[in-house]
Amino acid sequence: MDPSDTYMERVIGYVDGFNLYFGLKSKGWGRYYWLNIQLLVQNLLKPNQKLLATKYFTARIANPPDKQRRQSTYIEALETLSDFQIFYGKYQLNPRQCSHCGFQDKVPNEKMTDVNIAVEILKDAYQDNFDVALLISADSDLVPPIKTVRELFPNKRVVIASPPARYSVDLVNSSNKSFVISRRKIAKSLLPEEITKEDDYILRCPPSWK
C-alpha cells in the first residue's frame, strides 16, 4: 500500500463561540446549547483526518445574572474536555442612540474574538501545527488572516464550517473549502446532562436548555 494512502491530515478546530451560539439561537435550537464543542469538531472531520486540538473563542458576560450563571456552568463543562483551549475576549455594552427619536440605550458587543482567532491560526500555521484549519464562524473580519495563511503556507488548507443561520460569502470565498453545519451533526454532539468534575462537583445542563 502506498504510504500516502494512510496519511492522516492534522486538524485544529477554531470555534467562534458567539457566532455559533447566535446561529443556534436564530434557528430556535436552544436544546443544543449544551454542546460538546470538541465532539462537534470531531464529527465534522473526514475519515483521513485526526483532530489534534480545539480552540474555543468567547467572552464572559456579566448580566443578566441568570444568563451569566448558565454561561459559567457551560464554560466549566467545556473545561473538562481534553486538548481543548478557551480564549477570552471582552463583552461590553456600547451606547446607542436612535437617529429618529433620540432614545439612548446600550447594546452588548463582543470584542477581540476575531483578533484572537487570527493570531492563533497564523501562529499555528507558522509553527506547522496543522495541515487543515477548521474554522467554525461566519465573521467576514477573518478574511484577511485566512488569505494570509493561504498565501504564506500554500500547502495548508482552511475549511469554513458555517454555523446554522450564519453565512459570509466573503469568508467562504477566501477559504479552500466550506460547508454548512447540519442539524444532525449538532444533535450528535451534545454533552452529557450531568458532568462530574475531578473534585466530584456535578455540573448539570440548565433546565431551560433541555
Secondary structure, 3 states (H helix, E strand, C coil): CCHHHHCCEEEEEEEEHHHHHHHHHHHCCHHHCCECHHHHHHHCCCCCEEEEEEEEEECCCCCCHHHHHHHHHHHHHHCCCCCEEEEECEEEEEEEECCCCCCEEEEEEEECHHHHHHHHHHHHHHCCCCCEEEEECCCHHHHHHHHHHHHHCCCCEEEEEECCCCCCHHHHHHCCEEEECCHHHHHCCECCCEEECCCCCEEECCHHHC
